[in-house]
Amino acid sequence: MPAVRGEGMRGLAVFISDIRNCKSKEAEFKRINKELANIRSKFKGDRALDGYQKKKYVCKLLFIFLLGHDIDFGHMEAVNLLSSNKYSEKQIGYLFISVLMNANNELMRLIIQSIKNDLSSRNPIHVNLALQCIANIGSREMAETFGSEIPKLLVSGETIDLVKQSAALCLLRLLRTMPEIIPSGEWTTRIIHLLNDQHMGVVASAVSLIDASVKKNPEEYKGCVSLAVSRLSRIVTASYTDLQDYTYYFVPAPWLSVKLLRLLQNYPPPEDAGVRGRLTECLETILNKAQEPPKSKKVIFL
């Protein structure tokens, strides 16, 4: 659950505290039913609720749902929060939708329209929330609606790294739902070249997307082999200072190396002698390092 902050969220904090202090299940049910009746009356009777109040009540419904209780109202109020320009309100709206709504919900058309608006927004935070919602629901309707839009975000030079990373993972989710939306033609080369991106998170997400795409259409994506070997070589030969933020026990980006090796397993050994030689050198380096005595880190307890 998002952090409970600010004077306006005091009611939410008090409600959570009340639930935690209940001595029995019966007391918990009684307190929850009382709160549900209050929220229902607010939604039905108070048409002047502002976004902040809606966010508070929707947050309470989320908390109640996570406790294992069914929630059969509040969906429209959550959808209304998507049109807010305030991050916290939009975030709660998307969270409620991702957790409680399924692909067959009658409000899905309104949700899709709101997602379209956020994907075209110049605010990358709003774009990111929309991408995460698409990935969480991952319905066929969303794949059909956004399958051609997300690749544009993924390869655009104006897209920031955080959004690129989310776009790659979102497209991967939709690809698993609807394999026929696999990007091809002009998109193939541009997606493959994400392996050269400077941001390691973008590269890791792109490798997962490319690996899934290769399994569907290996011939279309065979150009990834040389770039994957090049990236693997740079990681294996990197020093601690080169990839300090991505080094685990003196091993540079081990998770990304594994992803790249899995990607290369989809193809036979490279025909190009230079590429094959670099790959062989990478494998020898990895095996040799694996036989070295483990390096220890000094742990200081303060």
Salt bridges, closest charged atoms under 4 A:
ASP18 OD2 - ARG31 NE 3.15
GLU28 OE2 - LYS25 NZ 3.85
GLU28 OE2 - HIS69 NE2 3.67
GLU35 OE1 - ARG31 NH1 2.95
GLU35 OE2 - LYS60 NZ 2.84
ASP72 OD1 - ARG40 NH2 3.40
ASP118 OD1 - LYS90 NZ 3.06
GLU144 OE2 - ARG140 NE 3.72
GLU149 OE2 - LYS152 NZ 3.81
GLU180 OE2 - ARG140 NH2 2.61
ASP197 OD2 - LYS164 NZ 3.77
ASP211 OD1 - LYS215 NZ 3.03
GLU219 OE2 - LYS222 NZ 2.71
